[in-house]
């Protein structure tokens, strides 16, 4: 496999019923900021420079996507506390079969939850 060090993921579009609600939900859980609107998009930037650009989309056109965020142990604890404070249902697995649990396999912790538009969000710690 050839690795091209000059290739970076810059952004991805997150289709949402309400871009403001979804962007602010995620930013709040992760302790990030919602950037200024750019055209039809409302961006939330991550530490590695990738933005999630939230866009209004009719609900019937939204297909569930999965977004995983690698976080420190400390950030996991803070974000997890925010999920619990807000009463957000979380799961230990991507298939949502283990509600109210944290995945603690392989020396990592992980948790899955849905955003307001039904996208699967994942927080996981490094090994």
VMD Tcl script that builds the backbone (N, CA, C; Angstrom):
set m [mol new atoms 381]
animate dup $m
set s [atomselect $m all]
$s set {name element resname resid chain x y z} {
  {N N UNK 1 A 0.839 -1.171 0.000}
  {CA C UNK 1 A 0.000 0.000 0.000}
  {C C UNK 1 A 0.888 1.239 0.000}
  {N N UNK 2 A 0.590 2.170 -0.857}
  {CA C UNK 2 A 1.338 3.417 -0.942}
  {C C UNK 2 A 0.695 4.451 -0.031}
  {N N UNK 3 A 1.522 5.103 0.765}
  {CA C UNK 3 A 1.032 6.148 1.655}
  {C C UNK 3 A 1.481 7.487 1.097}
  {N N UNK 4 A 0.528 8.383 0.935}
  {CA C UNK 4 A 0.827 9.723 0.438}
  {C C UNK 4 A 0.691 10.694 1.601}
  {N N UNK 5 A 1.808 11.151 2.122}
  {CA C UNK 5 A 1.782 11.991 3.310}
  {C C UNK 5 A 1.162 13.357 3.060}
  {N N UNK 6 A 0.975 13.729 1.801}
  {CA C UNK 6 A 0.378 15.032 1.527}
  {C C UNK 6 A -1.148 14.978 1.452}
  {N N UNK 7 A -1.734 13.801 1.675}
  {CA C UNK 7 A -3.189 13.657 1.601}
  {C C UNK 7 A -3.769 13.740 3.007}
  {N N UNK 8 A -4.697 14.663 3.195}
  {CA C UNK 8 A -5.354 14.833 4.485}
  {C C UNK 8 A -6.855 14.967 4.280}
  {N N UNK 9 A -7.613 14.413 5.213}
  {CA C UNK 9 A -9.051 14.642 5.200}
  {C C UNK 9 A -9.285 16.053 5.699}
  {N N UNK 10 A -9.998 16.860 4.934}
  {CA C UNK 10 A -10.227 18.256 5.273}
  {C C UNK 10 A -11.572 18.467 5.961}
  {N N UNK 11 A -12.631 17.867 5.414}
  {CA C UNK 11 A -13.961 18.018 5.993}
  {C C UNK 11 A -14.869 16.905 5.499}
  {N N UNK 12 A -15.977 16.748 6.172}
  {CA C UNK 12 A -17.024 15.851 5.719}
  {C C UNK 12 A -18.358 16.542 5.994}
  {N N UNK 13 A -19.331 16.267 5.164}
  {CA C UNK 13 A -20.645 16.883 5.325}
  {C C UNK 13 A -21.521 15.947 6.151}
  {N N UNK 14 A -22.167 16.513 7.160}
  {CA C UNK 14 A -23.075 15.765 8.020}
  {C C UNK 14 A -24.486 16.258 7.715}
  {N N UNK 15 A -25.276 15.415 7.069}
  {CA C UNK 15 A -26.646 15.768 6.724}
  {C C UNK 15 A -27.500 15.735 7.992}
  {N N UNK 16 A -28.224 16.816 8.240}
  {CA C UNK 16 A -28.957 16.979 9.494}
  {C C UNK 16 A -30.345 17.559 9.258}
  {N N UNK 17 A -31.280 17.150 10.109}
  {CA C UNK 17 A -32.628 17.743 10.050}
  {C C UNK 17 A -32.555 19.223 10.388}
  {N N UNK 18 A -31.660 19.567 11.348}
  {CA C UNK 18 A -31.472 20.949 11.784}
  {C C UNK 18 A -29.982 21.118 12.066}
  {N N UNK 19 A -29.270 21.746 11.132}
  {CA C UNK 19 A -27.809 21.835 11.242}
  {C C UNK 19 A -27.370 22.510 12.536}
  {N N UNK 20 A -28.096 23.519 12.978}
  {CA C UNK 20 A -27.716 24.224 14.203}
  {C C UNK 20 A -27.866 23.312 15.419}
  {N N UNK 21 A -28.982 22.625 15.511}
  {CA C UNK 21 A -29.212 21.714 16.642}
  {C C UNK 21 A -28.134 20.630 16.687}
  {N N UNK 22 A -27.863 19.997 15.544}
  {CA C UNK 22 A -26.889 18.907 15.505}
  {C C UNK 22 A -25.468 19.390 15.766}
  {N N UNK 23 A -25.081 20.516 15.157}
  {CA C UNK 23 A -23.724 21.048 15.350}
  {C C UNK 23 A -23.503 21.431 16.806}
  {N N UNK 24 A -24.483 22.114 17.396}
  {CA C UNK 24 A -24.333 22.528 18.792}
  {C C UNK 24 A -24.377 21.336 19.750}
  {N N UNK 25 A -25.163 20.319 19.436}
  {CA C UNK 25 A -25.204 19.109 20.254}
  {C C UNK 25 A -23.818 18.479 20.319}
  {N N UNK 26 A -23.221 18.231 19.160}
  {CA C UNK 26 A -21.911 17.578 19.132}
  {C C UNK 26 A -20.834 18.455 19.760}
  {N N UNK 27 A -20.836 19.734 19.411}
  {CA C UNK 27 A -19.832 20.640 19.969}
  {C C UNK 27 A -19.933 20.679 21.488}
  {N N UNK 28 A -21.136 20.680 22.010}
  {CA C UNK 28 A -21.336 20.715 23.451}
  {C C UNK 28 A -20.804 19.444 24.114}
  {N N UNK 29 A -21.110 18.291 23.556}
  {CA C UNK 29 A -20.652 17.022 24.132}
  {C C UNK 29 A -19.130 16.947 24.118}
  {N N UNK 30 A -18.520 17.371 23.025}
  {CA C UNK 30 A -17.066 17.250 22.870}
  {C C UNK 30 A -16.282 18.454 23.382}
  {N N UNK 31 A -16.969 19.506 23.793}
  {CA C UNK 31 A -16.257 20.693 24.256}
  {C C UNK 31 A -15.597 21.455 23.119}
  {N N UNK 32 A -16.228 21.444 21.955}
  {CA C UNK 32 A -15.706 22.139 20.780}
  {C C UNK 32 A -16.549 23.375 20.499}
  {N N UNK 33 A -16.141 24.136 19.500}
  {CA C UNK 33 A -16.896 25.327 19.119}
  {C C UNK 33 A -17.521 25.142 17.742}
  {N N UNK 34 A -18.676 25.728 17.581}
  {CA C UNK 34 A -19.319 25.777 16.276}
  {C C UNK 34 A -18.781 27.019 15.586}
  {N N UNK 35 A -18.262 26.838 14.385}
  {CA C UNK 35 A -17.710 27.962 13.632}
  {C C UNK 35 A -18.791 28.766 12.952}
  {N N UNK 36 A -18.396 29.865 12.326}
  {CA C UNK 36 A -19.379 30.680 11.603}
  {C C UNK 36 A -19.906 29.936 10.380}
  {N N UNK 37 A -21.155 30.202 10.053}
  {CA C UNK 37 A -21.767 29.581 8.892}
  {C C UNK 37 A -20.970 29.921 7.643}
  {N N UNK 38 A -20.793 28.922 6.788}
  {CA C UNK 38 A -20.092 29.097 5.526}
  {C C UNK 38 A -20.990 28.530 4.428}
  {N N UNK 39 A -21.654 29.408 3.717}
  {CA C UNK 39 A -22.627 28.941 2.731}
  {C C UNK 39 A -23.718 28.177 3.447}
  {N N UNK 40 A -24.048 26.976 2.976}
  {CA C UNK 40 A -25.103 26.195 3.622}
  {C C UNK 40 A -24.619 25.355 4.804}
  {N N UNK 41 A -23.352 25.531 5.186}
  {CA C UNK 41 A -22.743 24.661 6.190}
  {C C UNK 41 A -22.472 25.373 7.506}
  {N N UNK 42 A -22.558 24.596 8.590}
  {CA C UNK 42 A -22.205 25.065 9.919}
  {C C UNK 42 A -21.115 24.121 10.426}
  {N N UNK 43 A -19.853 24.587 10.498}
  {CA C UNK 43 A -18.744 23.692 10.808}
  {C C UNK 43 A -18.447 23.533 12.299}
  {N N UNK 44 A -18.010 22.327 12.627}
  {CA C UNK 44 A -17.451 22.034 13.939}
  {C C UNK 44 A -16.060 21.459 13.661}
  {N N UNK 45 A -15.029 22.151 14.134}
  {CA C UNK 45 A -13.657 21.737 13.873}
  {C C UNK 45 A -13.108 20.839 14.963}
  {N N UNK 46 A -12.231 19.914 14.553}
  {CA C UNK 46 A -11.577 19.014 15.497}
  {C C UNK 46 A -10.098 19.390 15.620}
  {N N UNK 47 A -9.421 18.791 16.592}
  {CA C UNK 47 A -8.031 19.134 16.885}
  {C C UNK 47 A -7.083 18.851 15.719}
  {N N UNK 48 A -7.408 17.886 14.877}
  {CA C UNK 48 A -6.518 17.576 13.754}
  {C C UNK 48 A -6.895 18.336 12.485}
  {N N UNK 49 A -7.747 19.368 12.626}
  {CA C UNK 49 A -8.058 20.247 11.508}
  {C C UNK 49 A -9.207 19.819 10.625}
  {N N UNK 50 A -9.775 18.648 10.860}
  {CA C UNK 50 A -10.914 18.186 10.074}
  {C C UNK 50 A -12.171 18.863 10.611}
  {N N UNK 51 A -13.032 19.324 9.710}
  {CA C UNK 51 A -14.306 19.881 10.152}
  {C C UNK 51 A -15.451 18.968 9.743}
  {N N UNK 52 A -16.458 18.954 10.586}
  {CA C UNK 52 A -17.721 18.322 10.260}
  {C C UNK 52 A -18.629 19.471 9.872}
  {N N UNK 53 A -19.023 19.506 8.615}
  {CA C UNK 53 A -19.824 20.593 8.085}
  {C C UNK 53 A -21.287 20.164 8.060}
  {N N UNK 54 A -22.048 20.664 9.021}
  {CA C UNK 54 A -23.451 20.292 9.161}
  {C C UNK 54 A -24.296 21.044 8.139}
  {N N UNK 55 A -25.165 20.307 7.454}
  {CA C UNK 55 A -26.021 20.879 6.417}
  {C C UNK 55 A -27.457 20.437 6.646}
  {N N UNK 56 A -28.390 21.369 6.458}
  {CA C UNK 56 A -29.808 21.025 6.552}
  {C C UNK 56 A -30.180 20.109 5.390}
  {N N UNK 57 A -30.868 19.024 5.720}
  {CA C UNK 57 A -31.278 18.032 4.731}
  {C C UNK 57 A -32.655 17.525 5.128}
  {N N UNK 58 A -33.565 17.333 4.179}
  {CA C UNK 58 A -34.867 16.765 4.535}
  {C C UNK 58 A -34.688 15.417 5.250}
  {N N UNK 59 A -35.423 15.220 6.329}
  {CA C UNK 59 A -35.274 14.026 7.163}
  {C C UNK 59 A -35.317 12.726 6.365}
  {N N UNK 60 A -36.191 12.658 5.365}
  {CA C UNK 60 A -36.323 11.411 4.602}
  {C C UNK 60 A -35.114 11.116 3.723}
  {N N UNK 61 A -34.256 12.089 3.527}
  {CA C UNK 61 A -33.047 11.895 2.718}
  {C C UNK 61 A -31.813 11.552 3.549}
  {N N UNK 62 A -31.930 11.602 4.869}
  {CA C UNK 62 A -30.777 11.358 5.738}
  {C C UNK 62 A -30.566 9.864 5.916}
  {N N UNK 63 A -29.358 9.425 5.666}
  {CA C UNK 63 A -28.943 8.039 5.893}
  {C C UNK 63 A -27.979 8.049 7.070}
  {N N UNK 64 A -28.177 7.137 8.013}
  {CA C UNK 64 A -27.316 7.094 9.197}
  {C C UNK 64 A -25.856 6.903 8.794}
  {N N UNK 65 A -25.015 7.730 9.371}
  {CA C UNK 65 A -23.568 7.628 9.182}
  {C C UNK 65 A -22.925 7.412 10.555}
  {N N UNK 66 A -21.682 6.977 10.538}
  {CA C UNK 66 A -20.931 6.732 11.779}
  {C C UNK 66 A -19.744 7.680 11.817}
  {N N UNK 67 A -19.580 8.381 12.937}
  {CA C UNK 67 A -18.464 9.301 13.130}
  {C C UNK 67 A -17.781 8.933 14.442}
  {N N UNK 68 A -16.496 8.605 14.382}
  {CA C UNK 68 A -15.745 8.192 15.569}
  {C C UNK 68 A -14.730 9.266 15.937}
  {N N UNK 69 A -14.643 9.556 17.233}
  {CA C UNK 69 A -13.738 10.585 17.729}
  {C C UNK 69 A -12.774 9.970 18.730}
  {N N UNK 70 A -11.492 10.053 18.418}
  {CA C UNK 70 A -10.449 9.591 19.318}
  {C C UNK 70 A -10.209 10.691 20.339}
  {N N UNK 71 A -10.359 10.356 21.619}
  {CA C UNK 71 A -10.229 11.342 22.687}
  {C C UNK 71 A -9.295 10.822 23.777}
  {N N UNK 72 A -8.771 11.732 24.558}
  {CA C UNK 72 A -7.939 11.351 25.705}
  {C C UNK 72 A -8.828 10.751 26.790}
  {N N UNK 73 A -8.214 10.110 27.764}
  {CA C UNK 73 A -8.971 9.562 28.895}
  {C C UNK 73 A -9.730 10.682 29.612}
  {N N UNK 74 A -9.059 11.803 29.818}
  {CA C UNK 74 A -9.692 12.940 30.494}
  {C C UNK 74 A -10.870 13.476 29.687}
  {N N UNK 75 A -10.685 13.633 28.367}
  {CA C UNK 75 A -11.770 14.126 27.522}
  {C C UNK 75 A -12.929 13.138 27.493}
  {N N UNK 76 A -12.623 11.849 27.507}
  {CA C UNK 76 A -13.682 10.833 27.546}
  {C C UNK 76 A -14.545 11.042 28.792}
  {N N UNK 77 A -13.880 11.200 29.942}
  {CA C UNK 77 A -14.621 11.373 31.191}
  {C C UNK 77 A -15.520 12.607 31.145}
  {N N UNK 78 A -14.992 13.719 30.634}
  {CA C UNK 78 A -15.762 14.963 30.550}
  {C C UNK 78 A -16.940 14.802 29.592}
  {N N UNK 79 A -16.679 14.265 28.411}
  {CA C UNK 79 A -17.737 14.089 27.414}
  {C C UNK 79 A -18.784 13.087 27.886}
  {N N UNK 80 A -18.333 12.010 28.511}
  {CA C UNK 80 A -19.268 11.010 29.015}
  {C C UNK 80 A -20.168 11.618 30.088}
  {N N UNK 81 A -19.598 12.436 30.961}
  {CA C UNK 81 A -20.404 13.109 31.986}
  {C C UNK 81 A -21.457 14.004 31.335}
  {N N UNK 82 A -21.099 14.666 30.240}
  {CA C UNK 82 A -22.066 15.513 29.536}
  {C C UNK 82 A -23.198 14.678 28.945}
  {N N UNK 83 A -22.873 13.509 28.417}
  {CA C UNK 83 A -23.922 12.617 27.901}
  {C C UNK 83 A -24.889 12.246 29.016}
  {N N UNK 84 A -24.338 11.858 30.157}
  {CA C UNK 84 A -25.184 11.455 31.278}
  {C C UNK 84 A -26.017 12.628 31.794}
  {N N UNK 85 A -25.405 13.809 31.922}
  {CA C UNK 85 A -26.136 14.992 32.402}
  {C C UNK 85 A -27.319 15.324 31.509}
  {N N UNK 86 A -27.178 15.101 30.224}
  {CA C UNK 86 A -28.232 15.440 29.260}
  {C C UNK 86 A -29.215 14.296 29.036}
  {N N UNK 87 A -28.984 13.174 29.700}
  {CA C UNK 87 A -29.886 12.038 29.560}
  {C C UNK 87 A -29.812 11.364 28.204}
  {N N UNK 88 A -28.657 11.474 27.534}
  {CA C UNK 88 A -28.476 10.853 26.220}
  {C C UNK 88 A -28.243 9.355 26.415}
  {N N UNK 89 A -29.010 8.545 25.719}
  {CA C UNK 89 A -28.815 7.102 25.784}
  {C C UNK 89 A -27.512 6.749 25.082}
  {N N UNK 90 A -26.705 5.917 25.727}
  {CA C UNK 90 A -25.419 5.504 25.154}
  {C C UNK 90 A -25.328 3.983 25.192}
  {N N UNK 91 A -24.402 3.478 24.407}
  {CA C UNK 91 A -24.271 2.035 24.216}
  {C C UNK 91 A -22.798 1.641 24.204}
  {N N UNK 92 A -22.543 0.363 24.516}
  {CA C UNK 92 A -21.185 -0.150 24.476}
  {C C UNK 92 A -20.824 -0.721 23.113}
  {N N UNK 93 A -21.791 -0.773 22.215}
  {CA C UNK 93 A -21.549 -1.411 20.925}
  {C C UNK 93 A -22.219 -0.619 19.800}
  {N N UNK 94 A -21.686 -0.744 18.577}
  {CA C UNK 94 A -22.232 0.020 17.450}
  {C C UNK 94 A -23.620 -0.439 17.011}
  {N N UNK 95 A -24.037 -1.614 17.426}
  {CA C UNK 95 A -25.355 -2.131 17.037}
  {C C UNK 95 A -26.428 -1.769 18.067}
  {N N UNK 96 A -26.023 -1.045 19.100}
  {CA C UNK 96 A -26.918 -0.545 20.144}
  {C C UNK 96 A -27.673 -1.677 20.857}
  {N N UNK 97 A -26.937 -2.734 21.161}
  {CA C UNK 97 A -27.518 -3.873 21.882}
  {C C UNK 97 A -27.200 -3.833 23.372}
  {N N UNK 98 A -26.263 -2.967 23.758}
  {CA C UNK 98 A -25.844 -2.913 25.166}
  {C C UNK 98 A -26.011 -1.491 25.706}
  {N N UNK 99 A -27.257 -1.071 25.924}
  {CA C UNK 99 A -27.501 0.289 26.421}
  {C C UNK 99 A -26.995 0.474 27.847}
  {N N UNK 100 A -26.572 1.704 28.142}
  {CA C UNK 100 A -26.139 2.040 29.490}
  {C C UNK 100 A -24.801 1.460 29.888}
  {N N UNK 101 A -24.034 0.959 28.920}
  {CA C UNK 101 A -22.723 0.374 29.209}
  {C C UNK 101 A -21.639 1.093 28.416}
  {N N UNK 102 A -20.406 0.974 28.918}
  {CA C UNK 102 A -19.220 1.476 28.228}
  {C C UNK 102 A -18.422 0.266 27.759}
  {N N UNK 103 A -17.910 0.303 26.551}
  {CA C UNK 103 A -17.029 -0.744 26.041}
  {C C UNK 103 A -15.648 -0.514 26.651}
  {N N UNK 104 A -15.105 -1.540 27.292}
  {CA C UNK 104 A -13.796 -1.399 27.921}
  {C C UNK 104 A -12.844 -2.486 27.453}
  {N N UNK 105 A -12.951 -2.890 26.203}
  {CA C UNK 105 A -12.108 -3.952 25.679}
  {C C UNK 105 A -10.790 -3.452 25.111}
  {N N UNK 106 A -9.777 -4.277 25.189}
  {CA C UNK 106 A -8.493 -3.982 24.558}
  {C C UNK 106 A -7.747 -2.791 25.145}
  {N N UNK 107 A -8.007 -2.456 26.403}
  {CA C UNK 107 A -7.308 -1.342 27.020}
  {C C UNK 107 A -7.841 0.025 26.612}
  {N N UNK 108 A -8.968 0.033 25.924}
  {CA C UNK 108 A -9.601 1.284 25.504}
  {C C UNK 108 A -10.989 1.368 26.106}
  {N N UNK 109 A -11.503 2.575 26.131}
  {CA C UNK 109 A -12.906 2.767 26.496}
  {C C UNK 109 A -13.618 3.356 25.292}
  {N N UNK 110 A -14.860 2.960 25.115}
  {CA C UNK 110 A -15.632 3.472 24.001}
  {C C UNK 110 A -17.103 3.536 24.344}
  {N N UNK 111 A -17.783 4.467 23.710}
  {CA C UNK 111 A -19.214 4.610 23.913}
  {C C UNK 111 A -19.820 5.141 22.622}
  {N N UNK 112 A -21.029 4.696 22.319}
  {CA C UNK 112 A -21.761 5.087 21.117}
  {C C UNK 112 A -23.040 5.796 21.538}
  {N N UNK 113 A -23.458 6.793 20.755}
  {CA C UNK 113 A -24.701 7.504 21.016}
  {C C UNK 113 A -25.183 8.105 19.705}
  {N N UNK 114 A -26.452 8.473 19.664}
  {CA C UNK 114 A -27.025 9.057 18.458}
  {C C UNK 114 A -27.102 10.570 18.590}
  {N N UNK 115 A -26.855 11.259 17.478}
  {CA C UNK 115 A -27.038 12.711 17.459}
  {C C UNK 115 A -28.504 12.997 17.136}
  {N N UNK 116 A -28.929 14.255 17.174}
  {CA C UNK 116 A -30.351 14.568 16.938}
  {C C UNK 116 A -30.899 14.119 15.581}
  {N N UNK 117 A -30.032 13.891 14.594}
  {CA C UNK 117 A -30.496 13.444 13.279}
  {C C UNK 117 A -30.360 11.938 13.093}
  {N N UNK 118 A -29.924 11.232 14.142}
  {CA C UNK 118 A -29.833 9.773 14.081}
  {C C UNK 118 A -28.502 9.224 13.622}
  {N N UNK 119 A -27.467 10.055 13.541}
  {CA C UNK 119 A -26.141 9.553 13.191}
  {C C UNK 119 A -25.493 8.917 14.412}
  {N N UNK 120 A -24.739 7.854 14.171}
  {CA C UNK 120 A -24.044 7.147 15.239}
  {C C UNK 120 A -22.713 7.839 15.529}
  {N N UNK 121 A -22.584 8.327 16.759}
  {CA C UNK 121 A -21.354 8.980 17.195}
  {C C UNK 121 A -20.624 8.031 18.144}
  {N N UNK 122 A -19.314 8.008 18.052}
  {CA C UNK 122 A -18.507 7.143 18.903}
  {C C UNK 122 A -17.391 7.953 19.539}
  {N N UNK 123 A -17.199 7.751 20.820}
  {CA C UNK 123 A -16.036 8.285 21.523}
  {C C UNK 123 A -15.188 7.099 21.905}
  {N N UNK 124 A -13.877 7.164 21.625}
  {CA C UNK 124 A -13.003 6.097 22.043}
  {C C UNK 124 A -11.664 6.676 22.465}
  {N N UNK 125 A -11.079 6.001 23.441}
  {CA C UNK 125 A -9.785 6.418 23.942}
  {C C UNK 125 A -8.686 5.647 23.214}
  {N N UNK 126 A -7.479 6.195 23.218}
  {CA C UNK 126 A -6.339 5.517 22.606}
  {C C UNK 126 A -5.895 4.346 23.434}
  {N N UNK 127 A -5.144 3.458 22.816}
  {CA C UNK 127 A -4.659 2.266 23.522}
  {C C UNK 127 A -3.442 2.605 24.340}
}
mol reanalyze $m
mol bondsrecalc $m
mol representation Tube
mol addrep $m
